[in-house]
Amino acid sequence: MHVYIKDEILKYSNDTENVEKIFNNINVTLEKMGLQFSHLIVDDEVIYDNYYNYITENIRGVKKIEVIAVTIVEMINESIILAEQYAKNAIPIINRLAEGFYQKPNQNIWSQLTDLFEGIQWIIQSISQINLIEASKDVVSDYGVWNEYVQEVSKLNDIIPELENAILNKDNILIGDMLLYEIIPVFETMTEKLGVLKSEAVN
């Protein structure tokens, strides 16, 4: 199989013992290039997570792995744009979720609540990823606004355990209240801060 990283091509035999070596070499190569890993395209299949497991499980048939990498600026700007889109689109959905819990939540409502948890987890992970980058202070357009955004998201870390308790206690009214009066205000402020960061993005 061939692994493509920008202009470099690495060749490996299709053995599971090579998987760790492949990812180590990808990391070393990207570090030399000053790039950040984004995702993989494996035989035309776009893979955004569980890369290691996917390659391991499909190793025998893999012919081509394309490593999609971006500059630090591109990665941070993309994360900000995606987070703003998600937060903005989530607000009306959370409103409907709250209404659903005030009445009798059906399976679809519970499924959407699970999706919300996953979305919040993604936002928290994207912040952690950016904060791990040493140069992020120089790349984020307004680091003061970025810190305000991070502080807003950190409120979700306090809200989620309370929400989980309400779910365990099957207190649907409390779930609705928390969605409407605690989570939505956080998402509204997040959208505002992300909008500022997006409009002032460094190119």
Stockholm file with secondary structure:
# STOCKHOLM 1.0

chainA/1-203         MHVYIKDEILKYSNDTENVEKIFNNINVTLEKMGLQFSHLIVDDEVIYDNYYNYITENIRGVKKIEVIAVTIVEMINESIILAEQYAKNAIPIINRLAEGFYQKPNQNIWSQLTDLFEGIQWIIQSISQINLIEASKDVVSDYGVWNEYVQEVSKLNDIIPELENAILNKDNILIGDMLLYEIIPVFETMTEKLGVLKSEAVN
#=GR chainA/1-203 SS CEEEETTEEEECCSCGGGHHHHHHHHHHHHHHHTCEEEEEEETTEEECSCHHHHHHHHGGGCCEEEEEEECHHHHHHHHHHHHHHHHHHHHHHHHHHHHHHHSCCCHHHHHHHHHHHHHHHHHHHHHHHHHTCTTHHHHSSCHHHHHHHHHHHHHHHHHHHHHHHHHHTTCHHHHHHHIIIIIHHHHHHHHHHHHHHHHTCCC
#=GC SS_cons         CEEEETTEEEECCSCGGGHHHHHHHHHHHHHHHTCEEEEEEETTEEECSCHHHHHHHHGGGCCEEEEEEECHHHHHHHHHHHHHHHHHHHHHHHHHHHHHHHSCCCHHHHHHHHHHHHHHHHHHHHHHHHHTCTTHHHHSSCHHHHHHHHHHHHHHHHHHHHHHHHHHTTCHHHHHHHIIIIIHHHHHHHHHHHHHHHHTCCC
//
